[in-house]
Amino acid sequence: MPTRFKPPIAGKLETDRRWEQGAWIFLVSLTVFFLACMILYAIYVALRLNRPGEPVQPFWLPPLFVLTTVILVAISTLLHLAVLAVRCERHADLARYMVLSFLLALSFFVIQGTALSQMIERMEQPGPAMRNLYGMTFFLVIVHALHVLGGVAGMVFVLFGIRRKAYDHERNFPVRFCAMYWHFLDVVWIIMLISFSFAAAISK
């Protein structure tokens, strides 16, 4: 019995829908992972602060974390504009928004690295306190930065697709997923920063 013929575009759209379903499963999995990390961080802070013994070193957050937050919000905004541009097939605007997002993502690593080095310098200052809250905080910041690196790889993939003129108002899933992923990174970082700020406040 002959199989029903499917136009190439229809087949590609079905493939995009399957990829989108997988993308949502991936984001849900990452959400569970980061929620577990934040629960562990709360337990870590509670155990460190409530254990009797030597005093806890005051926890200091670098002001540069505020700047990296602004950068993440700016990237999310630009990628949202990129999605709107590709849906209207404004290809020049799409390329412009993606390039700006990529450059901001690179600046994120420079500034975040500087902030971490400042935290290390503050942690290594001589003092009587032996316990501190820096260990788990470093771990979470670095884990988030590794996921940001994955987001940059997604940007590069999209930029190559733009160069090939692979996106239009129907087929634009890579652009949409890149935006969704960076929105996720944005929300996760804001939650982490609020948690770090709370830990810093109660450690004083």
C-alpha positions as CSV (number, residue, x, y, z in Angstrom):
1,M,0.0,0.0,0.0
2,P,1.6,3.3,-1.0
3,T,2.4,5.7,1.7
4,R,0.8,9.1,1.8
5,F,3.0,11.8,0.3
6,K,4.0,14.6,2.7
7,P,5.3,17.9,1.4
8,P,8.9,18.6,2.6
9,I,7.9,21.6,4.6
10,A,5.2,19.7,6.4
11,G,7.7,17.0,7.3
12,K,10.2,19.5,8.6
13,L,7.5,21.3,10.7
14,E,6.6,17.9,12.3
15,T,10.3,17.4,13.1
16,D,10.5,20.9,14.6
17,R,7.5,20.0,16.9
18,R,9.2,16.9,18.1
19,W,12.3,18.8,18.8
20,E,10.2,21.4,20.7
21,Q,8.7,18.6,22.9
22,G,12.2,17.4,23.7
23,A,13.3,20.9,24.5
24,W,10.5,21.3,27.1
25,I,11.5,18.0,28.7
26,F,15.1,19.2,28.8
27,L,14.1,22.5,30.5
28,V,11.9,20.8,33.0
29,S,14.9,18.5,33.9
30,L,17.2,21.5,34.3
31,T,14.5,23.1,36.5
32,V,14.4,20.1,38.8
33,F,18.2,20.0,39.0
34,F,18.5,23.7,39.9
35,L,15.7,23.4,42.5
36,A,17.5,20.5,44.1
37,C,20.7,22.7,44.1
38,M,18.9,25.5,45.8
39,I,17.4,23.2,48.5
40,L,20.9,21.8,49.1
41,Y,22.2,25.4,49.4
42,A,19.6,26.3,52.0
43,I,20.6,23.2,54.0
44,Y,24.3,24.0,53.6
45,V,23.8,27.6,54.9
46,A,21.7,26.4,57.8
47,L,24.2,23.8,58.9
48,R,27.1,26.2,58.6
49,L,25.5,29.0,60.5
50,N,23.8,26.9,63.3
51,R,26.8,24.6,64.1
52,P,28.4,25.7,67.4
53,G,32.2,26.3,67.4
54,E,34.3,28.8,65.6
55,P,32.7,31.9,64.2
56,V,31.6,32.0,60.5
57,Q,33.4,34.4,58.2
58,P,31.0,37.1,57.0
59,F,29.8,36.3,53.5
60,W,30.5,39.0,50.9
61,L,28.9,39.3,47.5
62,P,30.7,41.3,44.8
63,P,28.7,44.2,43.4
64,L,29.6,43.0,39.9
65,F,26.9,40.3,40.3
66,V,24.4,43.1,39.8
67,L,26.0,43.9,36.5
68,T,26.0,40.3,35.3
69,T,22.3,40.2,36.2
70,V,21.7,43.2,34.0
71,I,23.6,41.6,31.2
72,L,21.5,38.4,31.4
73,V,18.3,40.4,31.4
74,A,19.5,42.3,28.3
75,I,20.4,39.1,26.5
76,S,16.9,37.7,27.2
77,T,15.3,40.9,25.9
78,L,17.4,40.8,22.7
79,L,16.6,37.2,22.1
80,H,12.9,37.9,22.6
81,L,13.2,40.6,20.0
82,A,15.0,38.1,17.7
83,V,12.1,35.7,18.0
84,L,9.7,38.5,17.0
85,A,12.0,39.5,14.1
86,V,12.2,36.0,12.7
87,R,8.4,35.6,12.9
88,C,8.1,38.7,10.7
89,E,11.0,37.6,8.6
90,R,13.1,40.7,9.4
91,H,16.3,38.9,8.8
92,A,18.6,41.9,9.2
93,D,17.1,42.6,12.7
94,L,17.4,38.9,13.6
95,A,21.1,38.9,12.8
96,R,21.7,42.2,14.6
97,Y,19.9,41.0,17.8
98,M,21.8,37.6,17.8
99,V,25.2,39.3,17.3
100,L,24.6,41.7,20.1
101,S,23.4,38.9,22.4
102,F,26.5,36.9,21.6
103,L,28.8,39.9,22.4
104,L,27.0,40.4,25.7
105,A,27.3,36.8,26.5
106,L,31.1,37.0,26.1
107,S,31.2,40.0,28.4
108,F,29.2,38.1,30.9
109,F,32.1,35.6,31.3
110,V,34.7,38.3,31.7
111,I,32.7,40.2,34.4
112,Q,31.6,37.0,36.2
113,G,35.2,35.8,36.3
114,T,36.3,39.1,37.8
115,A,33.5,38.8,40.4
116,L,34.6,35.3,41.4
117,S,38.2,36.4,41.7
118,Q,37.1,39.2,44.0
119,M,35.2,36.7,46.1
120,I,38.3,34.5,46.4
121,E,40.4,37.5,47.5
122,R,37.8,38.3,50.2
123,M,37.6,34.7,51.3
124,E,41.4,34.5,51.7
125,Q,41.7,37.6,53.9
126,P,43.3,36.6,57.2
127,G,41.0,36.4,60.2
128,P,40.0,34.2,63.1
129,A,37.0,32.6,61.4
130,M,37.5,29.2,59.8
131,R,34.1,28.4,58.4
132,N,32.5,30.3,55.6
133,L,29.7,30.0,53.0
134,Y,31.9,30.4,49.9
135,G,32.4,26.8,48.9
136,M,28.8,25.9,47.8
137,T,28.4,29.4,46.4
138,F,31.4,29.0,44.1
139,F,30.0,25.6,43.0
140,L,26.6,27.0,42.1
141,V,28.0,30.1,40.3
142,I,30.3,27.9,38.2
143,V,27.5,25.4,37.4
144,H,25.4,28.3,36.2
145,A,28.3,29.6,34.1
146,L,28.7,26.2,32.5
147,H,25.0,26.3,31.5
148,V,25.6,29.8,30.1
149,L,28.4,28.4,28.0
150,G,25.9,25.9,26.6
151,G,23.7,28.9,25.8
152,V,26.6,30.6,23.9
153,A,27.0,27.4,21.9
154,G,23.3,27.6,21.0
155,M,23.8,31.2,19.9
156,V,26.7,30.1,17.6
157,F,24.4,27.4,16.1
158,V,21.7,30.0,15.4
159,L,24.2,32.4,13.9
160,F,25.3,29.7,11.4
161,G,21.7,29.1,10.6
162,I,21.2,32.8,9.9
163,R,24.1,32.7,7.6
164,R,22.5,29.8,5.7
165,K,19.2,31.7,5.7
166,A,17.6,28.6,7.4
167,Y,14.9,30.5,9.3
168,D,11.6,32.0,8.3
169,H,8.2,32.7,9.9
170,E,7.4,28.9,9.9
171,R,10.7,27.3,10.7
172,N,12.4,29.1,13.5
173,F,12.6,26.6,16.4
174,P,16.3,27.0,17.1
175,V,15.8,30.8,17.6
176,R,12.8,30.2,19.9
177,F,14.6,27.5,21.9
178,C,17.7,29.7,22.3
179,A,15.5,32.5,23.7
180,M,13.6,30.0,26.0
181,Y,16.9,28.6,27.3
182,W,18.3,32.1,28.1
183,H,15.1,33.1,29.8
184,F,15.6,30.0,31.9
185,L,19.2,31.0,32.8
186,D,18.0,34.5,33.6
187,V,15.3,33.3,36.1
188,V,17.7,30.7,37.7
189,W,20.4,33.4,38.2
190,I,18.0,35.8,39.8
191,I,16.8,33.1,42.2
192,M,20.4,32.2,43.0
193,L,21.4,35.8,43.6
194,I,18.4,36.4,46.0
195,S,19.5,33.2,47.9
196,F,23.1,34.4,48.0
197,S,22.0,37.9,49.2
198,F,19.9,36.3,52.0
199,A,22.8,34.1,53.1
200,A,25.1,37.2,53.1
201,A,22.6,39.1,55.3
202,I,22.1,36.4,57.9
203,S,25.9,35.6,58.1
204,K,26.7,39.1,59.4
